[in-house]
Amino acid sequence: MTLFISYPKCTTCIKAKKFLQNKNIDFVERHIVEENPTKEELTKWISQSNLEIKKFFNTSGKLYKEMGLKDKLKVMTDEEKIDLLSTNGMLVKRPILIKEDLVLVGFKEDEYNNL
């Protein structure tokens, strides 16, 4: 099963969803705010993605900026960062695509083509 975590008003998520539909890739969609990723999920996905935790933050988001996270993240532990991400879906970069042991954060057509 392919899990597609998105925010319906996000233009990048809309493009990614359209891409998946055009390629006839079956997926289950999950609203990132209504069903925010848990600490356990985030920990697993970060490990599987081989990306640093910072890549999972929506750094261009309003909430990220309001909270001053650019500087705060520098002094937080990995556990604190994951705890924070699990509190609000608007802090999490989207879309996230999870397929078996593959985790893609954001939408890059080249990466999606490899599906």
N, C-alpha and C positions, 0 to 999 in steps of 0.2 A: 504494500500500500504506500502511496505517495501522499505525504501530508503537506499542504500548502497553507502557511500561516500568513495572514494578510490583514490589512486595514482597508475596508471597502472604498474609502475616499482617497486613498493614496494612488497617485497616478502611476508610480512605478509598479505597484501591486496590480493595477488594472492591466498594464502592458504585459507583465509576467503571466497573469491569468489568461489573457488572450493568446499569448504564445503557446501555453500548455494546451489550450483548447484547439488551436489551429493544428497542433502536432498530434492531436488525438491522444494525449497523455491523460490517463485516468488519475484523479486526485481527490482527496477529501480536503475541503477548505475549512479553515478555522479562523474566526474573528479574534485578532490579537488582543483587543481590549476586553471583549466579553469573556474570553477564556485565555487569560494571560499565561504564558509559559511558566511552569513551576521551577523551583530551584533544581529539582532532580532532572527535569527535562533540559534545562539550560546547561547544567553541568555535563550531561551526556553529549549534547549537541556541540558544545564548545570543544570537548575532547575529540569528537568525531571529525569536526571541521578542520582541525589543526590551525585554527585562527586564534589570535589573541582575543581576550575577553572584550577589549575596547571595540573590536569590529562588530560586536553585537549591540552596541549602543547606537541609538538614533541621534547622532551628533548634530544633525541639522534640525532636530525637533525643538519646538518651543519649550517644552518641559525641561529638556536637557539644558538649554540655555538659561532658563529661569532659575534652575537649581545650581547653576555655576559648576556643573560637573566637569568641565574641561580641566580645572585645577584640582578639584576634589578627588578625581579618579587617580591622580598621580600618587596620592598618599593612602589610598584604600587597598586592603588586601583583596585577593581574588574572591575569597568567600564573601566579603562585604559587597563587592561589585555584583556578584551573582544574586545575593540577597536583594540588592537594590533593583536589579533588572526584573526580578520576580514580583515586584510590588505594583508595577504599572506597565501595561502593554505599550504605552506611548513612548516609553524609554527604549524600547527594543527596535533595532533596525529591522526593516521589513522590505520585501517578503522574506520568509524563511521557507526553504523547501527541504523536506526530509524524505529520503528514499533509502531504505535499508541502512547502510552505513555512510551514505552520502548526505552532507549538509551544505546547502548553499544559502548564503546570506546576501540579501540585495538581489538585483536582477542584472545579470550580464548575459546577453544572448549567447555568447560563445560557450559559457558554462552550461547553460540550459540546453544547447544543441548536443552536448555530450550525453544527455539522457537517452 
